[in-house]
Each structure stands twice: as C-alpha cells, then as structure tokens.
Amino acid sequence: MTPDDTALRAFGADVQRLIDGQDLTRERTYELFRQVLLGEQPDLQQGALLAALVAKGETPEEIAGAWQAIVEFDTVPAAIASVAGAGAQGPLVENSGTGMDTLKTFNVSSAAAIVAAARGARLARHGARALTSRCGAVDILEAVGVDVDCDVSAVERSIGLAGIGLFNGMSPAIHPGGLGRVLSQIRFGSTLNIAASLANPVRPTHGVRGVYAEGLLGPVGSVMMEIGYEHALVVHGYDDRREGGMDELSVLGATVVSELRADGRRDSYTVEPEDFGLRRAAHGEIAPLGDLRSEAVRFLQVLGGRGHEACGDAACLNAAAVLYVSGQAADLGDGLAQAREAVASGAALAKLEEWVAAQAGGLERRSAGEARLAALRAEAGLPS
C-alpha cells in the first residue's frame, strides 16, 4: 500500500519527535506500529522509527503501544482455555531474553526451559531465530528436533501434553503479517526485541525475562505488569568486572534482579554465583561455539549432565528462576537443587524427547524430528 503524502508526513513528524528526544504516547506508538505491521509506510520510514526509538530509549508506554499493535494486528490467538489449566497444573510461564546483549552465550534460556519443564513448570515460550546472536531459540530447538514451523494448535497441544511449547516469533503461522518481514530485514536490537517477544499467543501470566541493559529492568517490568503478568523476574547479568552484560542470570558475576508481583510490589536485589554454591566461571566457558551442529551437540550434553560444567550451572540457575516464579520452588536455592536433580536423573533429556514428539505438525515431521534428535544423541555420546 502506498501512503499519501499526508500520512508520510505525519509518520515522519513522529520519527522526528523521537530523534529530538520527545516521548510518544502509547496510543500514538500503537498507531505507528499498526502502519508498520500492515506495510502502510515505506521501508525507510519503518526502519527510521525503530532506530529513533532505540536511540532515544523506549518508555514503558511506547513498548506497550508496540506490543498492543503486534497482538491485535499480527498474532494468531491461541485457545488459552485449552492450555491454561488451573490449580495443581500451575501457571503458564515464559522465559526469554531480549537479545542485543554484549556477552553472547550458548542458548541458556532454551536449556533452562527444558530443565524447568522436567520439574513440572509449564512453559509457553515465544522465541525467534538469531538476530543479534549466533544461535537463537528457534535455531537451536529446530536443530535438536523440535518442529518450529508448526501452527498454533500444535504448540497448544504440546503445552498440554508435554508441559512445554514454542511459538516461533518469525513464523507466518504465528505472526502472519509484517513482524517476520521486519525482523528478517534488520540486524540490530530494536523495540521489537521487547515488544514482539512479549506478544505470546497464549498470554502467560508468569515470566522470567532477561534484558540487555540494567536500565531496562524498570521499563520492561512496568510493561509486563501492565499487560497482565502476575509474578515476574526481570534480570540483567554481568561478567566479573561488570563490563559486559547478558540477558540471563549470570554465572560469571553479579545479576541484578527486579521481582514484580500483581499487587504492585517490586523488590530489587543482586545475586552472585557464590550465593548458590556455584563456581564463578569465565565467559569462554559459556560462549557460542560458532556453528549450529556443535551448539546442538553441546546443548544435549548440558541437558544430559555430560561435561560443560559452567553451561550446566547457567542452565540450572536460570531454570531455578522459572521454578521459583511458577511456584514450584520456594526460592532460587530450592529451584537450583530441583534443576540439578532433573539433569542428573535424566528427566531433562526425557522432557526434550517428549517435546519433540508432542510439538509436531504431523507424523512425518515427528519422525524427522525424532531422527534428528537420535542422531545428535549418538554424536553427543548419550545413550538412546
């Protein structure tokens, strides 16, 4: 669609306001992102909007406006009642990071989700392929056999059967409009790192969200509370010198945590690896390996407790956060003990196998995923 000159000028005027350091209202940001998602503005104008928001620094209202547009105009809704459950089944939890952090690591959040699911947490994940990292959630999970191109109903079924599922944030089956188009064309962090990652089709009520900068702890937490989260941890981890940051709980140094509850309570605190009896690791021990096959092999070895001590510690510490938020653990220490047991007992690897079988858009895809996982298990030295 080609916009008329009036629409072009109005959009451009708002971009200029952002460049000048002025904030936009939630309503105006919603309208701008509606135009982006529906392709009503030229690509140059769309890119300028994203860049200007990042350069200024997004407010909670601007992030919420972008999120609302994505949910309303570009998200296939899930049948929440079919997966939400109640009572003993526990809440739906999401764990993810914003990306764009300076300390790149193996895919900690995906490993943590599987470990937490093995202990009874119910994960409704919403991830993407790598944009600013080498291996995104969709990349690693596809590599180990999960069907990432299925539709919403297959993910719903997987959450119901296996207690874990992944909505592919770049798939037209989940976001059929402009979101995937925009994400596929940019290689920098933007408002979409936050707003789009929150546009989960089943609207989880509990979450662990990593952010790429400590200054985002408050704004992202405010957005999560505004859109319906009842209990959440927003975290930013550091290395030993606090020079680099990550969107995970860190085993390299301190992690700053903002804990949020539905009644408005907010607690801020800092945790260190030593608080949980963990060895402080070096970044190289959890850094990306450089190719997807090697990443997938290491991923399985971490889930199976076969070496990679620092990676295992990172996965279990972040799983502990999920277990705590979901009510499965009394605190992070209790969650860590449960996560370690899930790995040591083989339950984490078994949960991955269950997930591969449950989230498949047909028998042929299931067979292909199971074959891919079996081949990787053999390569990783793990018994089938």
Stockholm file with secondary structure:
# STOCKHOLM 1.0

chainA/1-384         MTPDDTALRAFGADVQRLIDGQDLTRERTYELFRQVLLGEQPDLQQGALLAALVAKGETPEEIAGAWQAIVEFDTVPAAIASVAGAGAQGPLVENSGTGMDTLKTFNVSSAAAIVAAARGARLARHGARALTSRCGAVDILEAVGVDVDCDVSAVERSIGLAGIGLFNGMSPAIHPGGLGRVLSQIRFGSTLNIAASLANPVRPTHGVRGVYAEGLLGPVGSVMMEIGYEHALVVHGYDDRREGGMDELSVLGATVVSELRADGRRDSYTVEPEDFGLRRAAHGEIAPLGDLRSEAVRFLQVLGGRGHEACGDAACLNAAAVLYVSGQAADLGDGLAQAREAVASGAALAKLEEWVAAQAGGLERRSAGEARLAALRAEAGLPS
#=GR chainA/1-384 SS CCCCHHHHHHHHHHHHHHHTTCCCCHHHHHHHHHHHHTTCSCHHHHHHHHHHHHHHCCCHHHHHHHHHHHHHHHCCCCCHHHHHCCGGGCCEEEEEECCCCSSCCSCHHHHHHHHHHHTTCEEEEEECSCSSSSSCHHHHHHHTTCCCSCCHHHHHHHHHHHSEEEEETTCTTTCCSSHHHHHHHCCSCCHHHHHTTTCCTTCCSEEEEECSSGGGHHHHHHHHHHTTCSEEEEEEEECTTSCSEESSCCSSSCEEEEEEETTSCEEEEEECGGGGTCCCCCGGGTSCCSSHHHHHHHHHHHHTTCSCHHHHHHHHHHHHHHHHHTTSSSSHHHHHHHHHHHHHTTHHHHHHHHHHHHSCSSHHHHHHHHHHHHHHHHHTTCCC
#=GC SS_cons         CCCCHHHHHHHHHHHHHHHTTCCCCHHHHHHHHHHHHTTCSCHHHHHHHHHHHHHHCCCHHHHHHHHHHHHHHHCCCCCHHHHHCCGGGCCEEEEEECCCCSSCCSCHHHHHHHHHHHTTCEEEEEECSCSSSSSCHHHHHHHTTCCCSCCHHHHHHHHHHHSEEEEETTCTTTCCSSHHHHHHHCCSCCHHHHHTTTCCTTCCSEEEEECSSGGGHHHHHHHHHHTTCSEEEEEEEECTTSCSEESSCCSSSCEEEEEEETTSCEEEEEECGGGGTCCCCCGGGTSCCSSHHHHHHHHHHHHTTCSCHHHHHHHHHHHHHHHHHTTSSSSHHHHHHHHHHHHHTTHHHHHHHHHHHHSCSSHHHHHHHHHHHHHHHHHTTCCC
//
